Amino acid sequence: MDQADEKRNYYRVSETLSLHLVPLPPDADTDRLPNEWFPDLNAPIWLEEFRALQRDLQREIVSLSTDTANAIKLLLRQNELLAGALMKSQVQPELTLTNLSEGGLSFETNATLIPGQMLALAILLNTTALPLFCYGQVVRITPGTDTRGQSSLVAVGFVDISASTRDMIARQVLQSQRKRGA
């Protein structure tokens, strides 16, 4: 399946999210973790370990009884909310209107970007308490709505995101669609 076909397989939703981006130079080392590009946003290392432990626990609870699994899921959600509150108290979110899908996002910005440029992204979804850090590549730039011509509408495709990150984005999209449909 080519990328154009893949793009059409994802649902999209317009959302106001906290979005931070770092335009990367052409020689940037994208083998490093995306969160390393955000020293001001970078959650303490324990938050990343916390998220990894949560994923491990979620895999393990499948084998437990339904009641036990549900209780553990509630505790995991409570812990994620507490960790998110700690994170939010450290960082003021920059809210941006985006068009979000599992394949990427588009947004308006005054930043000078070029097609093909790699970006480090930090996205705080409404369904997660901790930011998602990932890489994206600028795929398209069109004029923005700024009447002075100083903004651009930028489309970014996610690059090598994990299945769990893609699932979190899918949850955000589906939850937003449910709210709009209700």
N, C-alpha and C positions, 0 to 999 in steps of 0.2 A: 504494500500500500504506500503510495507516495505521500509526501507531506501535505499536499493540497487536499487529498482525500481524508487524511487523518484529521485535519483541521475541522472538517465538517462533521466529524463524529463526536465532537465535544459540545456540550451545551454551554451557552454563554449567558452571563448576567451582568447588568450594570450595578456596581457597588461602590459605596464610599468606604475606602479602606485606608489604613495607615500603610503608606508605601515609601520606602527609602531606597535610593539607588546610588550606586557608585559607578560612573563610566570607567571602564578599564582601558588601559593603554594596550596597543596591539601585542606587545610582548608580555602581557600579564600572565602570571602563573595561575591557571585555573585548576591546577591540581590541589591547591590549598583549599581549605574549607571556606565556603562563601561568607560565613559569619566573621572571618578574620578581616574582611574589608570594612567592618563597621566597629571601630574601637569604641565609639560613643554609645552604640546600641548593643554592643556585644554583651550578651548575657553572661554572667559568671559561668564558668565551665560546668558547674554542678547542674545548671539548667539543661545543658545538652545531655549530660549523663542521666538526668531525671527523665527526659523524653525517651532516651534509649531504654531505660528500665520500664517505663510505661508500656512501650511497644512489646518488650519481652513478657511482661505480665499479661497483656491482652492476648498474646498467643497462648499462654499457659492456661488461662481461665476457660478455654474451650472445653477442656476435659473435666471441669468441675460441674457440680449440680447447678441448675439454672438459678436457684436462689442465691447460692454462694457467688456465682459469677456476676449476678446483678449487683450484689452488695459491693463486690470489688470494683466493678465499673463505676459505681457511685463514688467510692473513695478515690479512684483515679481521677475522676472529673473534679472532685473537690480539691485534690492536690494541684491539678492543672490550673484551676481558678486562683488558688493561693499563689502559685508561682507566677502567674500572669499579673496579679496585683503587685507583686514585688517588682516585676519587670516594668510595668506601667508607671510605678512611682519613680523609677529612675529615668524614664524617657517620655518626653511629650510627643505624641504621635503627630505626624504630618498627614492630614486627611486628604485623599486624592480620589476623585471620581474615576473609576476604572471600568473597563469591560473585561471581565475575568472568565477564563475557561481553564480546563485541565491542560490545555496546550500552550497557554500564554495569556497575556493581558495587553490592553492598550490603555493609554492615558495621555492627558495633555500636560506638557511641560515646557518650561523656558530654557531647559538645559540644551546645550548644543550637542547633538548626537548625530551619528552617521549610520546608514544601513550597513549591517554586518558587524557593527561594534558589539563587543561583549559588555554585559553589565552584571554587577553583583547586586542582588535584590534582597531586601528585607521586607516581608509582607506580614502584617498582623491581620489575620482574618477575624471575622466576628465569631466564628465557631471554635477558634483556638485561643488560648490565653497567652501562648508564647509565639514569638515571631517565627515565620518560616524563612530560612535563608537559602537562596538558590542562585544559579546563574541563568541569565537570559541573553538572547541575541536580538538586536534590533533588526526587524525584517521589513519594516515599512515606515516611512515618515511622510505625513501630509500636513498642509497648513492647519493651524489650530484656529480657535474661535477668537483669539485676541485681535481686535480691530487694527492694532498697530503692527500686526504681523510678527510679533515677538514670540509666539508660542507655536508649538508643533504637536500634532497628534501622532504618537509613537506606538507602533505595534511591536511587541516583544514576544518571541517564542521561548519557552522554557528549554533549557539545555540540560540533559542528563539528570532530571529530577528523580528522586526515589519514588517507589510505588506508594510509600506511606505519605509522602508530601502530596503526590497526585490525589490520593484518597482524601486528604484533608481539604484540598481545593474543591474536589467533587462534592464533599459534604456541604461546603460553603455555598456552592452554586445551587445545589438541590434545595437547601434550606431557604435560600433567597427566592427561588422559584415557588416553593410552597407558600411562603408569606405573601407573595404577590398574587397567587392564585386563590388564596383564602378570602 
